[in-house]
Amino acid sequence: MKNIFKILPIIFLLSSCQIGRFVFYNFADIRDYKKFPNRKLQADSTHKYFFAKAEKGKFPVSIKNKEQKEISFDTFLKKTKTVAFLIIKNDTIQYEKYFGKYNQESIVPSFSMAKSVTSILIGCAIDDKLIQSVDEPITNYIPELKKNGLEKVTIKQLLQMTAGVKFNESYYSPFSDAAGFYYGRNLRKKIAKMKTNNQSKATFKYLSGNTQLLGLVLERALKNKTITAYLQEKIWTPLGMEYDASWSIDKKNNGIEKTFCCLNARARDFAKIGRLYQNKGRWNGQQIVSEKWVQESTKIDTSNGSAAYYQYQWWLPTRNGDFMAEGFLGQFIYVNPAKNVVIVRLGKREGDANWWEILPSLANQY
């Protein structure tokens, strides 16, 4: 009986607070979609889009590893802990491989690739006149943040990561804000405590807190509709997604989507998000999100503290018009409109590979 009382505090710690969950789960991995409550996205069985598949696709035979030794491309992907890799040219799959126990139907969490999806939904909300413009102060939607000094922060600053909010992005500390947002069970309460860092000049700083603020702006703008329901309406159904998916939320009852991460889907459906932006927001003749929004989201802009390699929640790896969504552990949706190429890489880890160089290099071979 005494041993039970010794164990009970440990059980309580592990089950009731973010630090306990951080310790218990040890570290984020690509099985995390099983750990959190979520809202479901459903594929429409009567309306699915399938990429064509080349009988003899053009794909890389070999690649140089970190030691500059030529090895087979498949071997390279295995060694870098890749679980899924797709190369799509002109809407045709040139290369599609899965590794380990993963296959075409395997779910992988997006991690921060969800930031780019959140940006798409902000664009849709502006198109639908639910949000007036990116120049609006976020306190138009989250008025309780005025008392925290955030009354001058705009939606655009959140999109560009120049908002100057206080947020500890460390993924390795159970006490960081990032851990609190990832493992915590009341994001709205945590958002209500966010403050400014009082920076005198706007500068780029990548912070997941910015995207979760965007999520609350979006939720308030949608009023009685969840963010997942809006994603279903604007993206999942119109794009003819092949599979069901989900978006992790902070708690079961009245939870909010973790918009800075945690969209759980399959490789081919992630590729369709890339195809949408490759085609400037159009999908088989229908304008899903305005072309203007796509252009603004992926252009190089260094004004007002914005970084040349980042725009509206999309990374810009080169100055050649390509862009990508990137997530923790090396999740990527890479888009090269000039080459009409979309590449998806999903992995257990980044695998000590410079994907920022590898993905543009692969696209340039087509």
Residue, then its C-alpha position, 0 to 999 in steps of 0.5 A: m500500500k505504501n508503494i502505491f502512495k509513492i507511485l501516485p504522485i508520479i502518475f499524476l505528474l505524467s498525466s496532468c501537466q505538460i512537464g510530465r507529458f514532455v518527460f513521459y513522451n520523451f521527445a516529439d516523433i512521427r507517431d505523435y498524431k496518436k498522442f493528442p485529441n484531434r478533429k477529423l477531416q474526411a476524404d470525399s469518396t465521390h470526388k478524389y484527385f489522383f496523380a498520374k504515375a509514370e510507367k518509367g519515371k525519371f528519378p535520381v539514380s544516385i546522390k552524393n552523401k555528406e562525405q561527397k561519396e556517390i551512393s544510390f538515391d534509395t540508400f541515401l533516403k534510407k540512411t537519412k531516416t526518410v519514410a516517404f519521398l515523392i517527386i511529381k512533375n507535370d502532375t505525374i509521379q516520377y518517383e514514389k518510395y516508402f521505407g521501413k514499415y511505412n507505405q502509401e497509407s501511412i499517416v505522418p504528422s506535419f509538424s510545422m508544415a501546418k503553419s503553411v496550411t494555416s496561412i492558406l486558410i488566412g488567405c481564404a478567410i480574407d477572400d471570404k471577407l471574414i478577415q478584412s486584411v493582413d494590416e488589421p491589428i490582431t486585437n480586432y479579433i483578440p481584444e484581451l491582448k490589448k492589456n499585454g501590449l500587443e495592440k499594434v501587432t498586425i496579422k501581417q507581422l504574425l505571418q512574417m514572424t516579425a511581431g515581436v512577441k515573447f516566446n521561447e521556441s526551444y524544443y528541448s526544454p519542458f519549461s519552454d513555451a514551445a513545449g507548453f503549446y505542444y503538450g499543454r491542454n489550454l492554448r487559449k489560456k496560454i495565448a491570453k498571457m502572451k506579451t510583447n518583447n518591446q523591440s524597437k524595430a521589427t525583425f524576423k524571429y521564427l516563433s510558433g507562438n505567432t502561428q498559434l495567434l493566427g489560429l486564434v484570429l482565424e477561430r474568432a473570425l470563423k465564429n461558430k465553425t472550427i478551423t478543421a471544418y473550414l479546412q475541410e470546406k476550403i481545401w480537403t474536399p475541393l482538392g479531392m484528397e485521397y485519404d481521411a486526415s486529422w488536426s490535433i487539438d489541445k483538449k477534447n472538449n472545445g479544443i482549438e487546433k494546434t495551428f503551429c503544427c500537427l496536421n496529420a495526413r499522407a504523403r500524396d495529400f500533402a503533395k496536393i497542397g503543393r500542387l495548389y500553390q504551384n498552380k497559383g491557388r487554382w485547382n482544376g479550373q476553380q480558384i481555391v485561394s486568390e492568386k494574389w494571396v499565393q504571390e504575396s505569401t511566397k515572394i521575397d520581401t525584406s521590407n519592415g523586418s521581413a526575412a528574404y527566406y521567409q514570407y507568409q509562413w512559407w520558406l524560400p530556399t533560393r531566389n528562383g521563385d521556389f518555396m516550401a513548407e517545412g516541419f520538425l524532423g525533416q517534413f517538407i512540401y517543396v514547390n518549384p513552379a518554374k519546373n512544375v515540380v512538387i517534392v514531398r519528403l517525410g522522415k523520422r529525422e532530418g538525417d544529417a542531410n541539407w534538404w534546403e540544397i537537396l530539394p532545389s537540386l533535385a527539382n532542377q534535374y527536371 
